[in-house]
Amino acid sequence: MNIHTIEVGVTRAPAVLLPAAVDPAALLTDEERLRALLRVMSSKSVYDCISWCTEELTGRTRAALLAALRALVDPEDVARVEFVTYDGDDGNGPHWQQERFYLHRKDGTVARMEYPEVGEDDAFEDAYGRYVDLLDEYSALRPPLDGAHLIVDLTSGRFEESSRNIL
């Protein structure tokens, strides 16, 4: 006697098999293939993938931001850079403040970052533009609460956040 089992409430699209020659990254960079893959994954697996991708992107953004900060300030003189939040008029909530941040010098003093006159130093302008883009990206990846602090250790590369909004 043949007994058939039926899974009630499970509707999944059939898995798409890829030829062996297909680049595995194409699964994640081609929308059609990615959607086919997502349809066969459980919700938990999709959330796990989102978490892994966010974690990877956060690590990359931190590394690039650290490099931009080291290009912007003198790492021989400055040990740490500290940011505080502001709540802009853009409706996106608090962000790390770009224009005003604090330099914790190796001699123990703290100073507010001062900028050269606009157009005075092209290398600084380029480094500053890169830094602004990366700090915005970091704010989007790890949204801070109003009044939070972010300290970046230029020697160790460690990022320390206080009062961060955990999503």
C-alpha positions in Angstrom: 0.0 0.0 0.0 1.4 3.4 -1.0 1.0 6.2 1.5 1.4 9.8 0.3 2.1 12.7 2.6 1.1 16.2 1.9 2.6 19.3 3.6 -0.2 21.7 4.3 0.5 25.4 4.1 3.9 25.0 2.4 4.1 26.8 -0.9 7.6 27.1 -2.2 8.8 27.7 -5.7 11.0 24.9 -7.2 14.7 25.3 -6.6 16.6 26.6 -9.5 19.6 24.5 -10.4 22.7 26.3 -11.8 25.1 25.0 -14.3 28.5 24.2 -12.7 30.1 27.0 -14.7 28.0 29.8 -13.1 29.8 32.1 -10.7 28.4 31.6 -7.2 28.3 35.4 -6.7 25.8 35.6 -9.6 23.2 34.2 -7.2 23.4 37.3 -5.1 24.0 39.9 -7.8 21.5 38.9 -10.4 18.0 39.9 -9.1 16.1 37.1 -11.0 18.4 34.4 -9.6 18.4 35.9 -6.1 14.6 36.1 -6.0 14.3 32.4 -7.1 16.7 31.5 -4.3 14.9 33.6 -1.7 11.6 31.9 -2.6 12.9 28.5 -1.4 14.5 29.8 1.8 12.8 29.9 5.1 12.1 33.3 6.7 14.8 32.6 9.3 17.3 31.8 6.6 16.5 35.1 4.8 16.9 37.0 8.1 20.2 35.2 8.7 21.5 36.2 5.2 20.4 39.9 5.8 22.3 39.8 9.1 25.4 38.3 7.5 25.4 40.8 4.7 24.9 43.7 7.1 27.7 42.4 9.2 30.0 42.2 6.2 29.1 45.6 5.0 29.5 47.1 8.4 33.1 45.6 8.6 34.0 47.0 5.2 32.6 50.4 6.1 34.4 50.5 9.4 37.7 49.7 7.7 37.2 52.3 5.0 36.1 54.9 7.5 39.2 54.2 9.7 41.4 54.6 6.6 39.6 57.9 5.8 40.0 59.2 9.3 43.7 58.3 9.4 44.1 60.3 6.1 42.2 63.2 7.6 44.0 63.6 10.9 47.6 62.9 12.0 47.5 59.4 13.6 51.0 60.1 15.1 49.3 62.9 17.1 45.7 61.7 17.5 44.8 58.5 19.3 41.1 58.6 19.0 38.3 60.5 17.2 35.0 61.0 18.9 31.7 61.8 17.2 28.3 62.8 18.7 24.9 62.7 17.1 22.7 65.4 15.6 19.1 65.1 14.4 19.0 66.7 11.0 16.0 68.1 9.2 16.0 65.2 6.7 13.6 63.2 8.7 16.0 60.3 8.9 16.7 60.6 12.7 20.0 61.0 14.4 23.3 60.7 12.5 26.9 61.0 13.5 27.9 64.7 13.2 30.3 65.2 10.3 31.3 68.8 10.7 32.2 68.7 14.4 34.1 65.9 16.0 36.7 65.7 18.7 40.3 64.7 18.5 41.7 62.9 21.6 45.4 63.5 21.3 48.1 61.1 22.6 49.2 63.7 25.1 45.8 63.5 26.8 44.3 66.8 25.4 41.0 66.9 23.5 40.4 69.4 20.7 37.6 70.1 18.3 38.5 69.3 14.6 39.4 72.5 12.8 39.3 72.7 9.0 41.6 74.6 6.6 39.9 77.2 4.4 37.9 75.7 1.5 40.1 75.1 -1.6 43.3 75.6 0.4 44.2 71.9 0.4 42.8 69.6 -2.3 44.1 66.4 -0.7 42.2 67.3 2.5 39.0 68.1 0.5 39.2 64.7 -1.2 39.8 62.9 2.1 37.0 64.9 3.8 34.5 64.1 1.0 35.3 60.4 1.3 35.0 60.5 5.1 31.6 62.3 4.9 30.2 59.6 2.6 31.5 56.8 4.8 30.1 58.3 8.0 26.7 58.7 6.4 26.9 55.0 5.3 27.9 54.0 8.8 24.9 56.0 10.3 22.6 54.1 7.9 24.0 50.7 8.9 24.1 51.4 12.6 21.6 54.1 13.4 22.5 56.0 16.6 20.2 57.4 19.2 20.2 61.1 19.9 23.0 61.9 22.3 25.1 58.9 21.5 28.9 58.9 21.1 31.1 57.0 18.7 34.8 56.7 19.5 37.2 55.4 16.8 40.6 54.3 18.1 43.0 55.1 15.3 45.7 52.8 16.6 43.7 49.6 17.2 40.9 50.3 14.7 38.3 49.6 17.5 34.9 51.3 17.2 33.1 52.0 20.5 29.5 53.1 20.5 27.4 54.2 23.4 23.6 54.4 23.5 23.4 52.9 20.0 19.9 52.1 18.8 19.8 48.3 18.4 17.6 47.3 15.5 
